[in-house]
Amino acid sequence: MKAKDREVKKSLSLAELSGELHQSREKLFKLQLKHRVAPLANPLELRSLRRHVARLKTWVGEKQSLSRAEETK
């Protein structure tokens, strides 16, 4: 993922990030299942998708903590 893409994704709303996280998790699950049945042509795609899911989880957590901090003020 390029830096410009990261900035665009990071600026998405919490609902949009959650939706993309859900889609990415589904895609990761399907790829892992395919990989267990037969080897993937590009197994490094699993690693990049796993890292993408981790990034999305981080951004969702940041947005949630910011919204909680704003609510307490």
N, C-alpha and C positions, 0 to 999 in steps of 0.2 A: 504494500500500500504506500503510495507516494505521500509526501508531506502535505501537499495541497488537498488531497483526498481526505486525509486525516482531519485537517482543519474544518473541512465542510461537514464531515460526519460528526465531529465533536460539537459543532454548533447546532445540531439537530435538537428538536425538543425531546423531552423524556419519553413521550408516547412513541415518537418515530424511532428512537433508539431501541426501545423495548420491542417494537415490531421487527426491526432488523435483527435484533438479537434472537428472537424466536425463529425467524427464517434461517439464520445462520446455524442455529443449533439443529434444526431439522435437516439442513443440508449436510452438516457434519455427521449426524446419525446415519443418514442414507449412505454417505461415502464410506463410513466405517463398516457398515453392513456389507456393502459391495466388496470392500477390501478383504473381509473375512471369507467371502465366498470365492472370489477370484482376485488375483493381484491387480491393482490399479496400474494404469499406464504411467501415471505420475503420482507416486506415493507422497511426494513432498507437498502436494495439495492439502493433505490431511494436516500437516504441521502448520501451514499458513492459515488454514481455516480455524484451527484450534487457537492460534494466536489472535486471530481476528475476533473470535468469540471472547477471549480474555480482555481484549481492548474494549469491546463493547460493554462488557460487564463493569469494567473500571469506570467508563464514562457514565453509565447508568447510576452507579454508586455515587459518583461525584455529584451528579444532578440531584439525586435524592437527598444527599447530605446538605446541599445548598438550599434546597426547598425546605428542609426541616429547620435549618438555621434561620431562614427568613420567617418561618412561622413562629418561632420562639421570640422573635424581636418584638 
